[in-house]
Amino acid sequence: MENKCIRCGSPAAYPIRALEVRTLPVRGVAGERKVQALGEEKQSGVCERCAREQLNLSLDPVRAVKPQLIRFGAVFAAGLLIEAVTFLFLKDNRQVFLLLGIAALICGVLGIYDVLKKAKEKSASLRALPEAEALEEAAWDVFVAAAPKKEDVNDLTYIPVNEKTRSRKNGDLMILYHLLPEIAVEAWKRLHPENTDKGENQ
């Protein structure tokens, strides 16, 4: 059976293998914790056109995060509006609304800064790669964007199954893919089935 692009259904040029990670946030008296487990390995694909479109988008930081910039810009604008209305029309409880407006302004500015910073870092990392590798990275981004994010109450994320990921240690997997320590160990073993008798790779 021919592998199809997860986004558009065209014949895939980039096969994708991914370990599914299921995360369940649990709220208790001690705060929020998460329960995590590995799911099945998923196989998918991305076509050349979708990968190249994604690469071109990622190389333009402002365009890549335009929806997020609009959202944080709206928060910033709301903060300005609250401040203006408070100064012009409110006499009672002004301090509460002034603080609310300031909080919205700070949230908007920090949000814009953060998303732009990450988008610029992503663009720089892709530009540093040979085109073939950059397209593979873009294909993975297409897969992550199109793959399911929820199943019942579980949040779904994915770990790529490729040589780059297989070269990482447990700690790297834990940080990069937001894994619990024991799940990082299990993920490493799933990535290295030939070494399951040797234990984890610290």
C-alpha positions in Angstrom: 0.0 0.0 0.0 1.4 3.4 -1.1 2.2 5.8 1.7 0.2 9.0 1.5 0.9 12.5 2.7 -0.7 13.1 6.1 -1.7 16.6 5.0 -2.9 16.4 1.4 -3.0 12.7 0.5 -0.5 12.9 -2.3 2.2 10.2 -2.6 4.6 10.6 0.3 8.3 11.5 -0.4 9.3 11.5 3.2 8.3 8.4 5.3 7.6 9.2 8.9 7.9 6.8 11.9 6.9 8.1 15.3 6.5 6.9 18.8 3.2 8.1 20.3 3.4 9.6 23.8 0.1 9.7 25.9 0.1 12.2 28.7 -2.7 12.6 31.2 -2.6 15.7 33.5 -3.9 14.7 36.9 -5.0 17.4 39.5 -4.8 16.6 43.1 -4.5 18.2 46.5 -0.7 18.4 46.0 -1.1 20.2 42.7 -1.0 18.9 39.1 1.1 15.9 38.0 1.1 13.9 34.9 0.7 10.3 34.1 2.5 9.2 30.9 2.8 6.2 28.7 4.2 5.3 25.3 1.6 4.3 22.7 2.1 2.4 19.4 4.6 3.3 16.7 2.9 5.4 14.0 3.8 5.3 10.4 2.9 8.1 8.0 4.4 10.2 5.3 4.7 13.7 3.9 4.9 14.7 0.2 7.6 16.9 -1.3 5.3 19.9 -1.9 4.0 20.0 1.7 7.5 19.6 3.1 8.8 22.4 0.9 5.9 24.7 1.7 6.5 24.1 5.4 10.3 24.8 5.0 9.6 28.1 3.2 7.2 29.1 6.0 9.6 28.2 8.8 12.3 30.3 7.1 10.1 33.4 7.4 9.8 33.8 11.2 7.1 36.5 11.2 4.9 34.6 8.7 5.5 31.3 10.5 4.0 32.6 13.8 1.5 35.1 12.4 -1.5 33.5 14.2 0.3 33.6 17.5 1.4 37.2 16.9 -2.2 38.2 16.2 -3.4 36.6 19.4 -0.8 38.2 21.6 -1.3 41.5 19.8 -5.0 41.3 20.6 -4.1 40.7 24.3 -1.8 43.8 24.2 -4.5 45.9 22.5 -7.0 44.8 25.2 -4.5 45.9 27.8 -4.3 49.4 26.2 -8.1 49.6 25.9 -8.5 48.7 29.6 -6.0 51.3 30.6 -7.6 54.0 28.5 -11.1 53.3 29.7 -9.9 53.2 33.3 -8.2 56.6 33.1 -11.0 58.2 31.2 -14.2 56.9 32.7 -13.7 55.0 36.0 -13.4 56.6 39.3 -14.0 53.6 41.6 -11.9 50.5 41.8 -9.4 52.0 39.4 -6.5 50.2 40.9 -8.0 46.8 40.1 -8.6 47.6 36.4 -5.2 49.4 36.1 -3.5 46.2 37.3 -5.6 44.1 34.9 -4.6 46.3 32.0 -0.9 46.2 33.0 -1.0 42.4 33.2 -2.5 42.2 29.7 0.1 44.5 28.3 2.9 42.5 29.9 1.4 39.2 28.7 1.1 40.5 25.2 4.7 41.8 25.0 6.2 38.7 26.5 4.1 36.5 24.3 5.2 38.3 21.1 8.8 38.3 22.2 8.8 34.6 23.0 7.1 33.3 19.8 9.3 35.5 17.6 12.5 34.4 19.4 11.6 30.7 19.0 10.6 31.3 15.3 13.9 33.0 14.6 15.9 30.3 16.3 14.0 27.7 14.2 14.7 29.6 11.0 18.4 29.9 11.9 18.7 26.2 12.6 17.1 25.2 9.3 19.3 27.6 7.4 22.3 26.0 8.9 21.3 22.6 7.5 21.8 21.2 4.0 18.6 21.5 2.1 17.8 17.7 2.2 18.1 17.7 6.0 16.1 20.9 6.3 13.3 19.3 4.2 13.3 16.2 6.4 12.9 18.5 9.5 10.1 20.4 7.7 8.4 17.1 6.9 8.4 16.2 10.6 6.8 19.5 11.4 4.1 18.8 8.9 3.4 15.5 10.5 3.3 16.9 14.0 0.9 19.7 12.9 -1.4 17.3 11.2 -1.3 14.3 13.6 -4.0 13.9 16.4 -3.3 16.0 19.5 -5.9 14.4 21.8 -7.4 10.9 22.4 -10.2 11.0 25.0 -8.6 12.7 28.0 -5.0 12.1 26.9 -2.7 14.6 25.2 -0.8 13.1 22.3 2.7 14.0 21.3 5.3 12.2 19.2 8.9 11.2 19.1 10.6 10.7 15.7 12.0 7.3 15.1 15.2 8.0 13.1 18.9 7.9 13.4 19.2 11.4 14.8 16.8 10.5 17.7 18.4 7.0 18.1 21.7 8.8 18.8 20.3 10.7 21.8 20.6 9.6 25.4 17.8 9.3 28.0 18.3 12.7 29.4 18.2 14.3 25.9 14.9 12.5 25.1 13.4 13.6 28.5 14.2 17.2 27.9 13.4 17.4 24.1 10.1 15.6 24.3 9.0 16.5 27.8 9.1 12.9 29.1 9.0 11.6 32.6 12.4 9.9 33.5 11.0 6.3 33.4 9.2 7.0 30.1 12.5 8.4 28.6 14.2 5.1 29.5 11.3 3.1 27.9 11.5 5.3 24.8 15.2 4.7 24.5 14.6 1.0 24.7 11.9 1.2 22.1 14.3 3.1 19.8 17.0 0.5 20.3 15.2 -2.9 20.2 18.5 -4.6 19.4 19.9 -3.4 22.8 17.1 -4.2 25.1 19.2 -6.6 27.1 21.8 -4.0 27.7 19.6 -1.6 29.7 19.4 2.1 29.4 21.9 4.4 27.8 22.8 7.1 30.4 
